[in-house]
């Protein structure tokens, strides 16, 4: 089409201006060169446009990646700050926990010291009782049971059968016991009366339980007369219900008929101290 247009233009020029054949050939050559240059330039232009589009796409991709990297970097910085904050809080919490553990260890040590002191006093008390009362009499037993010092006196040493009147020999033994208890003002004495299971038939009392209580109060009054403050004395009757051995022989029944004097720390003071310490421990843990 272009060729036809070109020939028409040339023809009109030739016809209009009477161009020579030589000039026409020169013009045709120039046109061809111009056309070749135009084609070459168009190809280069298209190539440049393609490269531009590719570079623009690449630029968009790089910008997106850069934005992502920037966001990631900001997130890392924030995470680092959060981690630093958490680490600081963790260190503070750990320090508080260590302090709390130290306080608990100290309080537990104080409790252990108190218990150790009690054990030491208990040992000294047992030694004093054995020295004063004596340990060679088979009717007297001095021992420690669950942290409590007790003196067990047989029925025949203290009372006549079915009676709650203290014998002369028992008064001598109780005098020695009172001497030791009076030397320990922070201790109390609880007297327990025990019987066998043979029914009580005297008629003055109701039963063995009643007899065990009367025997306990008789010993308590004797200790009071020996100088022990009545506020430090407790009387308890256990009847036949806490036997040491089965009541199936005369010998076993004699073993079960006994009076025990428990020498123990003042329970209210000791447990008040324990409760205070445990309360302090609990508050420290919370």
C-alpha positions as CSV (number, residue, x, y, z in Angstrom):
1,X,0.0,0.0,0.0
2,X,2.8,2.3,1.0
3,X,4.6,1.4,-2.2
4,X,1.5,2.4,-4.3
5,X,1.2,5.7,-2.5
6,X,4.9,6.3,-3.0
7,X,4.7,5.6,-6.7
8,X,1.6,7.9,-7.0
9,X,3.5,10.7,-5.3
10,X,6.6,10.2,-7.5
11,X,4.4,10.0,-10.5
12,X,2.7,13.2,-9.7
13,X,6.1,14.9,-9.0
14,X,7.4,13.5,-12.3
15,X,4.4,14.6,-14.2
16,X,4.2,17.9,-12.5
17,X,7.8,18.8,-12.5
18,X,9.2,16.6,-15.2
19,X,11.8,14.9,-12.9
20,X,14.5,13.0,-14.7
21,X,14.9,9.3,-14.4
22,X,18.2,9.8,-12.6
23,X,16.7,12.0,-9.9
24,X,13.8,9.5,-9.5
25,X,16.2,6.7,-8.8
26,X,18.0,8.8,-6.2
27,X,14.8,9.7,-4.6
28,X,13.7,6.1,-4.5
29,X,17.0,5.1,-2.9
30,X,16.6,7.8,-0.2
31,X,13.1,6.6,0.5
32,X,14.4,3.0,0.9
33,X,17.1,4.1,3.3
34,X,14.5,6.1,5.3
35,X,12.2,3.2,5.4
36,X,14.9,0.8,6.6
37,X,15.9,3.4,9.2
38,X,12.3,3.7,10.3
39,X,11.9,-0.1,10.5
40,X,15.1,-0.4,12.5
41,X,14.1,2.4,14.8
42,X,10.6,0.8,15.3
43,X,12.2,-2.5,16.3
44,X,14.5,-0.8,18.7
45,X,11.6,1.2,20.1
46,X,9.5,-1.9,20.6
47,X,12.5,-3.6,22.3
48,X,13.0,-0.5,24.6
49,X,9.3,-0.5,25.4
50,X,9.5,-4.2,26.3
51,X,12.6,-3.7,28.4
52,X,10.9,-0.7,30.1
53,X,7.8,-2.8,31.0
54,X,10.0,-5.6,32.3
55,X,12.0,-3.1,34.4
56,X,8.9,-1.5,35.7
57,X,7.6,-4.9,36.7
58,X,10.9,-5.7,38.3
59,X,10.9,-2.3,40.1
60,X,7.4,-3.0,41.4
61,X,8.5,-6.4,42.7
62,X,11.6,-4.9,44.3
63,X,9.5,-2.2,46.0
64,X,7.1,-4.8,47.3
65,X,10.0,-6.9,48.6
66,X,11.5,-3.8,50.2
67,X,8.2,-3.0,51.9
68,X,8.0,-6.6,53.2
69,X,11.6,-6.4,54.4
70,X,10.9,-3.1,56.1
71,X,7.8,-4.5,57.8
72,X,9.8,-7.6,58.9
73,X,12.5,-5.4,60.3
74,X,10.0,-3.3,62.2
75,X,8.4,-6.5,63.5
76,X,11.8,-7.8,64.6
77,X,12.6,-4.5,66.3
78,X,9.3,-4.6,68.2
79,X,9.8,-8.3,69.0
80,X,13.2,-7.5,70.4
81,X,11.7,-4.7,72.5
82,X,9.0,-7.1,73.7
83,X,11.5,-9.8,74.4
84,X,13.7,-7.4,76.3
85,X,10.7,-6.3,78.4
86,X,9.7,-9.9,79.0
87,X,13.2,-10.8,80.0
88,X,13.3,-7.9,82.4
89,X,10.0,-8.9,83.9
90,X,11.1,-12.5,84.0
91,X,14.3,-11.5,85.8
92,X,12.3,-9.4,88.3
93,X,9.9,-12.2,88.9
94,X,12.7,-14.7,89.3
95,X,14.4,-12.4,91.8
96,X,11.1,-12.1,93.7
97,X,10.7,-15.8,93.6
98,X,14.2,-16.3,95.0
99,X,13.5,-13.8,97.7
100,X,10.3,-15.6,98.6
101,X,12.1,-18.9,98.7
102,X,14.7,-17.4,101.0
103,X,12.0,-16.1,103.3
104,X,10.3,-19.5,103.3
105,X,13.6,-21.3,103.9
106,X,14.2,-18.9,106.8
107,X,10.8,-19.5,108.3
108,X,11.1,-23.3,107.8
109,X,14.5,-23.1,109.5
110,X,12.8,-21.3,112.4
111,X,10.2,-24.0,112.7
112,X,12.8,-26.7,112.6
113,X,14.8,-24.9,115.2
114,X,11.7,-24.7,117.4
115,X,11.0,-28.4,116.9
116,X,14.7,-29.2,117.6
117,X,14.6,-27.1,120.7
118,X,11.4,-28.9,121.8
119,X,13.1,-32.2,121.2
120,X,16.1,-31.1,123.2
121,X,13.9,-30.0,126.1
122,X,12.0,-33.3,125.8
123,X,15.3,-35.3,126.1
124,X,16.4,-33.3,129.1
125,X,13.0,-33.8,130.7
126,X,13.2,-37.6,130.2
127,X,16.7,-37.6,131.7
128,X,15.6,-35.6,134.7
129,X,12.6,-37.8,135.3
130,X,14.6,-41.0,135.1
131,X,17.2,-39.6,137.5
132,X,14.6,-38.4,140.0
133,X,12.0,-41.2,139.8
134,X,14.3,-44.1,138.9
135,X,14.2,-46.6,136.1
136,X,14.7,-49.9,138.0
137,X,11.1,-50.2,139.2
138,X,9.1,-52.5,136.9
139,X,5.9,-50.7,138.0
140,X,7.2,-47.4,136.6
141,X,7.8,-46.7,132.9
142,X,9.3,-43.4,131.6
143,X,9.3,-43.0,127.8
144,X,8.6,-40.7,124.8
145,X,5.7,-41.3,122.6
146,X,5.1,-39.2,119.5
147,X,7.2,-36.3,121.0
148,X,5.4,-36.5,124.4
149,X,7.1,-37.6,127.6
150,X,5.0,-39.9,129.7
151,X,5.3,-41.7,133.0
152,X,3.2,-44.8,133.3
153,X,2.4,-46.0,136.8
154,X,0.9,-49.4,137.4
155,X,-2.4,-49.7,139.2
156,X,-0.9,-51.7,142.2
157,X,1.6,-48.9,142.8
158,X,-1.0,-46.2,143.0
159,X,-4.3,-47.6,144.2
160,X,-5.9,-50.6,145.9
161,X,-8.3,-52.7,143.8
162,X,-11.5,-50.8,143.0
163,X,-10.2,-47.7,144.9
164,X,-9.2,-44.2,143.9
165,X,-7.3,-43.3,147.1
166,X,-3.6,-42.8,146.5
167,X,-1.1,-45.1,148.4
168,X,1.8,-43.8,150.5
169,X,4.3,-45.2,148.0
170,X,2.6,-43.4,145.2
171,X,2.7,-40.1,147.1
172,X,6.5,-40.5,147.2
173,X,6.8,-41.2,143.5
174,X,4.4,-38.3,142.6
175,X,6.6,-36.0,144.8
176,X,9.6,-36.7,142.6
177,X,7.5,-36.2,139.4
178,X,6.2,-32.9,140.8
179,X,9.8,-31.7,141.4
180,X,10.7,-32.2,137.8
181,X,7.5,-30.6,136.4
182,X,7.9,-27.6,138.7
183,X,11.3,-27.1,137.2
184,X,9.7,-26.8,133.7
185,X,7.3,-23.9,133.9
186,X,6.5,-24.1,130.2
187,X,5.2,-27.7,130.5
188,X,1.8,-29.1,131.5
189,X,0.8,-32.4,133.0
190,X,-2.1,-34.4,131.8
191,X,-3.1,-37.4,133.9
192,X,-4.9,-40.3,132.2
193,X,-6.7,-43.0,134.1
194,X,-7.0,-46.5,132.5
195,X,-8.8,-49.7,133.7
196,X,-9.3,-53.2,132.5
197,X,-12.7,-54.5,131.2
198,X,-13.9,-56.1,134.4
199,X,-17.2,-54.3,135.4
200,X,-17.0,-52.0,138.4
201,X,-19.3,-53.3,141.1
202,X,-18.6,-51.2,144.2
203,X,-21.8,-49.1,143.7
204,X,-20.2,-45.8,144.7
205,X,-19.3,-45.1,141.0
206,X,-21.1,-45.8,137.8
207,X,-18.6,-47.9,135.9
208,X,-14.9,-48.3,134.9
209,X,-14.9,-45.0,133.0
210,X,-16.1,-43.2,136.1
211,X,-13.4,-45.0,138.1
212,X,-10.7,-44.0,135.7
213,X,-11.7,-40.3,135.9
214,X,-11.8,-40.4,139.7
215,X,-8.3,-41.9,139.8
216,X,-7.0,-39.2,137.3
217,X,-8.5,-36.4,139.5
218,X,-7.0,-38.0,142.6
219,X,-3.5,-37.8,141.0
220,X,-4.1,-34.3,139.8
221,X,-5.1,-33.1,143.3
222,X,-2.0,-34.8,144.7
223,X,0.2,-33.0,142.2
224,X,-1.5,-29.7,143.0
225,X,-0.8,-30.3,146.7
226,X,2.8,-30.8,145.8
227,X,3.0,-27.3,144.4
228,X,2.1,-27.6,140.7
229,X,-0.3,-24.9,139.5
230,X,-3.7,-26.3,138.8
231,X,-3.8,-24.3,135.5
232,X,-1.0,-26.7,134.3
233,X,-2.9,-29.9,135.2
234,X,-5.4,-31.8,133.1
235,X,-7.4,-34.9,134.3
236,X,-8.7,-37.4,131.8
237,X,-10.4,-40.8,132.2
238,X,-10.0,-43.4,129.4
239,X,-11.8,-46.3,131.1
240,X,-11.2,-49.7,129.5
241,X,-11.2,-48.3,125.9
242,X,-7.4,-47.7,125.3
243,X,-6.0,-51.0,126.4
244,X,-2.4,-52.0,125.8
245,X,-3.0,-55.7,125.5
246,X,-6.2,-57.9,125.3
247,X,-8.0,-58.3,128.6
248,X,-7.9,-62.1,128.3
249,X,-5.6,-63.0,131.3
250,X,-5.0,-61.7,134.8
251,X,-1.5,-60.5,133.8
252,X,-2.8,-58.6,130.8
253,X,-5.6,-57.0,132.8
254,X,-3.0,-55.8,135.4
255,X,-1.0,-54.3,132.5
256,X,-4.0,-52.3,131.3
257,X,-4.8,-51.0,134.8
258,X,-2.5,-48.0,134.8
259,X,-2.2,-44.3,135.2
260,X,-0.2,-42.2,132.7
261,X,1.1,-38.8,133.4
262,X,1.9,-37.0,130.2
263,X,4.4,-34.1,130.5
264,X,4.1,-32.0,127.4
265,X,4.7,-28.4,126.3
266,X,1.9,-26.0,126.8
267,X,-0.1,-26.9,123.7
268,X,-1.7,-23.5,123.2
269,X,1.7,-21.7,123.2
270,X,3.4,-24.2,121.0
271,X,0.7,-24.4,118.4
272,X,0.1,-20.6,118.4
273,X,3.7,-20.3,117.3
274,X,3.3,-23.0,114.6
275,X,0.1,-21.3,113.3
276,X,1.8,-17.9,113.2
277,X,4.7,-19.3,111.2
278,X,2.5,-21.2,108.8
279,X,0.3,-18.2,108.3
280,X,3.4,-16.1,107.5
281,X,4.6,-18.8,105.1
282,X,1.2,-18.8,103.4
283,X,1.0,-15.1,103.0
284,X,4.6,-15.0,101.6
285,X,3.6,-17.7,99.0
286,X,0.5,-15.7,98.0
